[in-house]
Amino acid sequence: MTGLTAEVSATAFLTAYARAAATTDVTESFADPYAARFAELCPTPIRGITERTRGHRIVVARTLLLDGYLGAALDSGEIDAVINLGAGFDARPYRLRWPAHVRCVEVDCAATIELKERLLPASECHVELERLPVDLRDSDALVDLLAESGAGGRTAVLTEGVLAYLSPADVRSLSGGLAALGTGARWLCDVMTSASARLLRSAAIRASVDIELEGIDTLEPFEAGGWECVRYDVLPDALSGAEEVSRWTGSARLLSGTLELVRP
């Protein structure tokens, strides 16, 4: 496993570590019985990042919010597929109430996919689950994936803990690529501001972990691809002093939070 763990992103392990800790904490209203399988492999330096941040609380809050977004989409009967880009060690198809007819496609780097398949095989999932190794920065590969897996509009895309790795220009490009899903598609995601990204980078450096994070401060990269924000929730401990968002427009300044976007 050692070679694989070295190739998996730090945030994939951090997220699993936070979810596993919350699952054993009686004060938390959250349970992910699968997270411990991956948290046990979390390298010690990466665990050290959480000692310098409130990462556990934020990860759990983010997970619960996106669980709610996705649960509502699944219950609506208006989607046939969920594409989880940068899925990491996410176990939503296993732990959420998931309609049998809605298939799930998980996308991440080859090392993450291989490690996940060893510890949480797709064959054990009660719904149709496919895992694909794709570099999210490879726009051509992503467009091909969308054409094969989700085009038609009855699709929800999930990107959790992913966009902070991308520059605003990269998010703008991803937004345009996801537009291929067509009218009616949904995009469920979280955003980290550039200031929060700097704080997390600093905590990672002090823990001797190299994490390249960018951050997003407005909705403009999403709106450039024709996406409209219909829900926005601020995460706990988001940096104070930033302007409260009174209107969901490209010029309004965001706090770190979760978004539900649609293609009108």
TADA-V168041 format. One record per residue. N is the residue number from 1. RES is the residue in three letters. SS is DSSP state (a for helix, b for strand, c for the rest). PHI is phi in whole degrees, -180 to 180 (NA if undefined). BURIAL is I if it has 24 or more other ideal C-beta (glycine too) atoms within 12 Angstrom, else O. Layout:
n->N res->RES ss->SS phi->PHI burial->BURIAL
n->N res->RES ss->SS phi->PHI burial->BURIAL
This chain:
n->1 res->MET ss->c phi->NA burial->O
n->2 res->THR ss->a phi->-56 burial->O
n->3 res->GLY ss->a phi->-62 burial->O
n->4 res->LEU ss->a phi->-68 burial->I
n->5 res->THR ss->a phi->-61 burial->I
n->6 res->ALA ss->a phi->-68 burial->O
n->7 res->GLU ss->a phi->-95 burial->O
n->8 res->VAL ss->c phi->-86 burial->I
n->9 res->SER ss->c phi->-64 burial->I
n->10 res->ALA ss->a phi->-61 burial->I
n->11 res->THR ss->a phi->-69 burial->I
n->12 res->ALA ss->a phi->-62 burial->I
n->13 res->PHE ss->a phi->-70 burial->I
n->14 res->LEU ss->a phi->-59 burial->I
n->15 res->THR ss->a phi->-64 burial->I
n->16 res->ALA ss->a phi->-62 burial->I
n->17 res->TYR ss->a phi->-63 burial->I
n->18 res->ALA ss->a phi->-67 burial->I
n->19 res->ARG ss->a phi->-66 burial->I
n->20 res->ALA ss->a phi->-66 burial->I
n->21 res->ALA ss->a phi->-64 burial->I
n->22 res->ALA ss->a phi->-66 burial->I
n->23 res->THR ss->a phi->-65 burial->I
n->24 res->THR ss->c phi->-93 burial->O
n->25 res->ASP ss->c phi->-94 burial->O
n->26 res->VAL ss->c phi->-67 burial->O
n->27 res->THR ss->c phi->-85 burial->O
n->28 res->GLU ss->c phi->-99 burial->O
n->29 res->SER ss->c phi->-98 burial->O
n->30 res->PHE ss->c phi->-147 burial->I
n->31 res->ALA ss->c phi->-146 burial->I
n->32 res->ASP ss->c phi->-133 burial->I
n->33 res->PRO ss->c phi->-69 burial->O
n->34 res->TYR ss->c phi->-97 burial->I
n->35 res->ALA ss->a phi->-62 burial->I
n->36 res->ALA ss->a phi->-61 burial->I
n->37 res->ARG ss->a phi->-59 burial->I
n->38 res->PHE ss->a phi->-93 burial->I
n->39 res->ALA ss->a phi->-61 burial->I
n->40 res->GLU ss->c phi->-62 burial->O
n->41 res->LEU ss->c phi->-95 burial->I
n->42 res->CYS ss->c phi->-63 burial->I
n->43 res->PRO ss->c phi->-58 burial->I
n->44 res->THR ss->a phi->-56 burial->O
n->45 res->PRO ss->a phi->-59 burial->I
n->46 res->ILE ss->a phi->-68 burial->I
n->47 res->ARG ss->a phi->-60 burial->I
n->48 res->GLY ss->a phi->-66 burial->O
n->49 res->ILE ss->a phi->-62 burial->I
n->50 res->THR ss->a phi->-68 burial->I
n->51 res->GLU ss->a phi->-71 burial->O
n->52 res->ARG ss->a phi->-112 burial->O
n->53 res->THR ss->c phi->-142 burial->I
n->54 res->ARG ss->c phi->-103 burial->O
n->55 res->GLY ss->a phi->-58 burial->I
n->56 res->HIS ss->a phi->-59 burial->I
n->57 res->ARG ss->a phi->-62 burial->I
n->58 res->ILE ss->a phi->-68 burial->I
n->59 res->VAL ss->a phi->-61 burial->I
n->60 res->VAL ss->a phi->-66 burial->I
n->61 res->ALA ss->a phi->-62 burial->I
n->62 res->ARG ss->a phi->-62 burial->I
n->63 res->THR ss->a phi->-62 burial->I
n->64 res->LEU ss->a phi->-65 burial->I
n->65 res->LEU ss->a phi->-63 burial->I
n->66 res->LEU ss->a phi->-70 burial->I
n->67 res->ASP ss->a phi->-58 burial->I
n->68 res->GLY ss->a phi->-65 burial->O
n->69 res->TYR ss->a phi->-59 burial->I
n->70 res->LEU ss->a phi->-68 burial->I
n->71 res->GLY ss->a phi->-59 burial->I
n->72 res->ALA ss->a phi->-65 burial->O
n->73 res->ALA ss->a phi->-66 burial->I
n->74 res->LEU ss->a phi->-66 burial->I
n->75 res->ASP ss->a phi->-71 burial->O
n->76 res->SER ss->a phi->-68 burial->O
n->77 res->GLY ss->c phi->74 burial->O
n->78 res->GLU ss->c phi->-104 burial->O
n->79 res->ILE ss->c phi->-130 burial->I
n->80 res->ASP ss->c phi->-113 burial->I
n->81 res->ALA ss->b phi->-150 burial->I
n->82 res->VAL ss->b phi->-121 burial->I
n->83 res->ILE ss->b phi->-109 burial->I
n->84 res->ASN ss->b phi->-101 burial->I
n->85 res->LEU ss->b phi->-87 burial->I
n->86 res->GLY ss->c phi->70 burial->I
n->87 res->ALA ss->c phi->-64 burial->I
n->88 res->GLY ss->c phi->56 burial->I
n->89 res->PHE ss->c phi->-105 burial->I
n->90 res->ASP ss->c phi->-62 burial->I
n->91 res->ALA ss->c phi->-124 burial->I
n->92 res->ARG ss->a phi->-58 burial->I
n->93 res->PRO ss->a phi->-63 burial->I
n->94 res->TYR ss->a phi->-91 burial->I
n->95 res->ARG ss->a phi->-104 burial->I
n->96 res->LEU ss->c phi->-95 burial->I
n->97 res->ARG ss->c phi->-71 burial->O
n->98 res->TRP ss->c phi->-126 burial->I
n->99 res->PRO ss->c phi->-58 burial->I
n->100 res->ALA ss->c phi->-62 burial->O
n->101 res->HIS ss->c phi->-84 burial->O
n->102 res->VAL ss->c phi->-92 burial->I
n->103 res->ARG ss->b phi->-87 burial->I
n->104 res->CYS ss->b phi->-126 burial->I
n->105 res->VAL ss->b phi->-120 burial->I
n->106 res->GLU ss->b phi->-105 burial->I
n->107 res->VAL ss->b phi->-125 burial->I
n->108 res->ASP ss->b phi->-165 burial->I
n->109 res->CYS ss->c phi->-68 burial->I
n->110 res->ALA ss->a phi->-59 burial->O
n->111 res->ALA ss->a phi->-65 burial->I
n->112 res->THR ss->a phi->-65 burial->I
n->113 res->ILE ss->a phi->-61 burial->I
n->114 res->GLU ss->a phi->-65 burial->O
n->115 res->LEU ss->a phi->-65 burial->I
n->116 res->LYS ss->a phi->-64 burial->I
n->117 res->GLU ss->a phi->-65 burial->I
n->118 res->ARG ss->a phi->-71 burial->O
n->119 res->LEU ss->a phi->-95 burial->I
n->120 res->LEU ss->c phi->-146 burial->I
n->121 res->PRO ss->c phi->-60 burial->O
n->122 res->ALA ss->a phi->-61 burial->I
n->123 res->SER ss->a phi->-66 burial->O
n->124 res->GLU ss->a phi->-89 burial->O
n->125 res->CYS ss->c phi->-83 burial->I
n->126 res->HIS ss->c phi->-84 burial->O
n->127 res->VAL ss->c phi->-123 burial->I
n->128 res->GLU ss->c phi->-67 burial->O
n->129 res->LEU ss->b phi->-132 burial->I
n->130 res->GLU ss->b phi->-122 burial->I
n->131 res->ARG ss->b phi->-119 burial->I
n->132 res->LEU ss->b phi->-128 burial->I
n->133 res->PRO ss->b phi->-84 burial->I
n->134 res->VAL ss->c phi->-142 burial->I
n->135 res->ASP ss->c phi->-82 burial->O
n->136 res->LEU ss->c phi->-65 burial->I
n->137 res->ARG ss->c phi->-85 burial->O
n->138 res->ASP ss->c phi->-88 burial->O
n->139 res->SER ss->a phi->-62 burial->O
n->140 res->ASP ss->a phi->-65 burial->O
n->141 res->ALA ss->a phi->-65 burial->O
n->142 res->LEU ss->a phi->-68 burial->I
n->143 res->VAL ss->a phi->-62 burial->O
n->144 res->ASP ss->a phi->-63 burial->O
n->145 res->LEU ss->a phi->-61 burial->I
n->146 res->LEU ss->a phi->-63 burial->I
n->147 res->ALA ss->a phi->-63 burial->O
n->148 res->GLU ss->a phi->-85 burial->O
n->149 res->SER ss->a phi->-109 burial->I
n->150 res->GLY ss->c phi->-143 burial->I
n->151 res->ALA ss->c phi->-61 burial->I
n->152 res->GLY ss->c phi->129 burial->O
n->153 res->GLY ss->c phi->95 burial->I
n->154 res->ARG ss->c phi->-88 burial->I
n->155 res->THR ss->b phi->-135 burial->I
n->156 res->ALA ss->b phi->-114 burial->I
n->157 res->VAL ss->b phi->-103 burial->I
n->158 res->LEU ss->b phi->-117 burial->I
n->159 res->THR ss->b phi->-131 burial->I
n->160 res->GLU ss->c phi->-110 burial->I
n->161 res->GLY ss->c phi->68 burial->I
n->162 res->VAL ss->c phi->-108 burial->I
n->163 res->LEU ss->a phi->-65 burial->I
n->164 res->ALA ss->a phi->-66 burial->I
n->165 res->TYR ss->a phi->-81 burial->I
n->166 res->LEU ss->c phi->-106 burial->I
n->167 res->SER ss->c phi->-74 burial->O
n->168 res->PRO ss->a phi->-54 burial->I
n->169 res->ALA ss->a phi->-66 burial->O
n->170 res->ASP ss->a phi->-66 burial->I
n->171 res->VAL ss->a phi->-65 burial->I
n->172 res->ARG ss->a phi->-61 burial->I
n->173 res->SER ss->a phi->-66 burial->I
n->174 res->LEU ss->a phi->-63 burial->I
n->175 res->SER ss->a phi->-58 burial->I
n->176 res->GLY ss->a phi->-67 burial->I
n->177 res->GLY ss->a phi->-65 burial->I
n->178 res->LEU ss->a phi->-70 burial->I
n->179 res->ALA ss->a phi->-61 burial->I
n->180 res->ALA ss->a phi->-63 burial->I
n->181 res->LEU ss->a phi->-69 burial->I
n->182 res->GLY ss->c phi->90 burial->O
n->183 res->THR ss->c phi->-59 burial->O
n->184 res->GLY ss->c phi->95 burial->O
n->185 res->ALA ss->c phi->-68 burial->I
n->186 res->ARG ss->b phi->-121 burial->I
n->187 res->TRP ss->b phi->-130 burial->I
n->188 res->LEU ss->b phi->-109 burial->I
n->189 res->CYS ss->b phi->-155 burial->I
n->190 res->ASP ss->b phi->-123 burial->I
n->191 res->VAL ss->b phi->-127 burial->I
n->192 res->MET ss->c phi->-118 burial->I
n->193 res->THR ss->c phi->-70 burial->I
n->194 res->SER ss->a phi->-63 burial->I
n->195 res->ALA ss->a phi->-67 burial->I
n->196 res->SER ss->a phi->-65 burial->I
n->197 res->ALA ss->a phi->-61 burial->I
n->198 res->ARG ss->a phi->-64 burial->O
n->199 res->LEU ss->a phi->-64 burial->I
n->200 res->LEU ss->a phi->-69 burial->I
n->201 res->ARG ss->a phi->-60 burial->I
n->202 res->SER ss->a phi->-64 burial->O
n->203 res->ALA ss->a phi->-64 burial->I
n->204 res->ALA ss->a phi->-67 burial->I
n->205 res->ILE ss->a phi->-62 burial->O
n->206 res->ARG ss->a phi->-66 burial->O
n->207 res->ALA ss->c phi->-94 burial->I
n->208 res->SER ss->c phi->63 burial->O
n->209 res->VAL ss->c phi->-120 burial->I
n->210 res->ASP ss->c phi->-96 burial->O
n->211 res->ILE ss->c phi->-128 burial->I
n->212 res->GLU ss->c phi->-98 burial->O
n->213 res->LEU ss->c phi->-124 burial->I
n->214 res->GLU ss->c phi->-115 burial->I
n->215 res->GLY ss->c phi->100 burial->I
n->216 res->ILE ss->c phi->-131 burial->I
n->217 res->ASP ss->c phi->-113 burial->I
n->218 res->THR ss->c phi->-141 burial->I
n->219 res->LEU ss->c phi->-84 burial->I
n->220 res->GLU ss->a phi->-53 burial->I
n->221 res->PRO ss->a phi->-61 burial->I
n->222 res->PHE ss->a phi->-77 burial->I
n->223 res->GLU ss->a phi->-67 burial->I
n->224 res->ALA ss->c phi->-63 burial->I
n->225 res->GLY ss->c phi->-94 burial->I
n->226 res->GLY ss->c phi->87 burial->I
n->227 res->TRP ss->b phi->-90 burial->I
n->228 res->GLU ss->b phi->-118 burial->I
n->229 res->CYS ss->b phi->-80 burial->I
n->230 res->VAL ss->b phi->-113 burial->O
n->231 res->ARG ss->b phi->-153 burial->I
n->232 res->TYR ss->b phi->-146 burial->I
n->233 res->ASP ss->b phi->-126 burial->I
n->234 res->VAL ss->b phi->-80 burial->I
n->235 res->LEU ss->c phi->-79 burial->I
n->236 res->PRO ss->c phi->-62 burial->O
n->237 res->ASP ss->c phi->66 burial->O
n->238 res->ALA ss->c phi->-61 burial->I
n->239 res->LEU ss->c phi->-56 burial->I
n->240 res->SER ss->c phi->-78 burial->O
n->241 res->GLY ss->c phi->94 burial->O
n->242 res->ALA ss->c phi->-78 burial->O
n->243 res->GLU ss->c phi->-67 burial->O
n->244 res->GLU ss->c phi->-66 burial->O
n->245 res->VAL ss->c phi->-87 burial->I
n->246 res->SER ss->c phi->-98 burial->O
n->247 res->ARG ss->c phi->-136 burial->O
n->248 res->TRP ss->c phi->-86 burial->I
n->249 res->THR ss->c phi->-131 burial->O
n->250 res->GLY ss->c phi->-61 burial->I
n->251 res->SER ss->c phi->-90 burial->O
n->252 res->ALA ss->c phi->-72 burial->O
n->253 res->ARG ss->c phi->-83 burial->I
n->254 res->LEU ss->c phi->-89 burial->I
n->255 res->LEU ss->c phi->-102 burial->I
n->256 res->SER ss->c phi->-61 burial->I
n->257 res->GLY ss->b phi->-172 burial->I
n->258 res->THR ss->b phi->-117 burial->I
n->259 res->LEU ss->b phi->-130 burial->I
n->260 res->GLU ss->b phi->-117 burial->I
n->261 res->LEU ss->b phi->-119 burial->I
n->262 res->VAL ss->b phi->-132 burial->I
n->263 res->ARG ss->b phi->-100 burial->I
n->264 res->PRO ss->c phi->-71 burial->O
